[in-house]
Amino acid sequence: MQAASRESYRVAVERLEAYVRGAQSQAVVTTAEELLAVAGLLRREPRLRRALSDPARPGADRSALLAGMLTGKIGADALDLVGALVAGRWSAPSELLDGAERLGVEALMAGAEAAGDLGEVEDELFRFGQLVDGQPQLSNLLTDPIAPVTQRAGLVRDLLTGKARPATVTLVEVALSGFGGRSFHGALTRLVELAAERRDRQVAYVTVAAPLGDDEERRLGDRLSQIYGRQVDVKQNVDPAVLGGVSVQVGADLYDGTVLRRLTETRNALAKR
């Protein structure tokens, strides 16, 4: 987001956090679902996005336009939050859409956090991403650009309902729509990271040839936490192709100590002789 959009989003998030502090967790979840429904409306209606982000139109007028459309269709809390969102200045209609979607995601995660479920939601999102990556047929079905999102969302619900928390199912559906303009895999990854950020944690993606034991994973997490000055959640990806060693990525930082990397470097060095 550009500066004006970031400021508008910050104001809406502050309004959300104030609301969350005084609301029951289930009420927050309901509001989150309504916010995501509004984001879905903005995604489907480009003319509405343009009208609600038009810099020539006063923010109060834009809020009134949206209120006229949504009053009686969503709750008062959700209406207040989207009103605060559209009243701000947006650098582009696409950034308003991103802001609405992100606000709904933050609200859903806040509800899961209040219920004590956010850590499990984070893990379930990561594990589902691994499941999809490991099954090419499933991956093709979920990322097929020709198949309607509603059809793919139905498949997600069939796979996850009763096996994952409702917030996880909803967030996977958000990823299917291309959260923040990302691919499905990229959207899932970002949602995992947002869940960690909300818990004041960072995510380390660790690739190994064979699973780390619990003690090994804990020691690695403790060491990374010391390095980064905050709690680090270790997410393991087992890939026999790396042969041995470990690759660790935290944000933009990558440490690749795998056997595969060393063999590749040796092969490249020999090829240059």
Buried (B, 14 or more C-beta within 10 A) or exposed (E): BEEBBBEBBEBBBEBBEEBBEEBEBEBBBBBBBBBBBBBBBBBEBEEBBEBBBBEEEEBEBBBBBBBEBBEEEBBEBBBBBBBBBBBBBBBBBBBBBBBBBBBBBBBBBBBBBBBEBBBBBBBBBBBBBBEBEEEEEBBEBBBEEEBEBEEBBEBBBEBBEEEBBBBBBBBBBBBBBBBBEBEBBBBBBBBBBBBBBBBEBBBBBBBBBEEBEEEBBEEBBEEBBEEBEEBBBBBBBBEEEBEEBBBBBBEEEEEBEBEBBBEEEEEEEEEEE
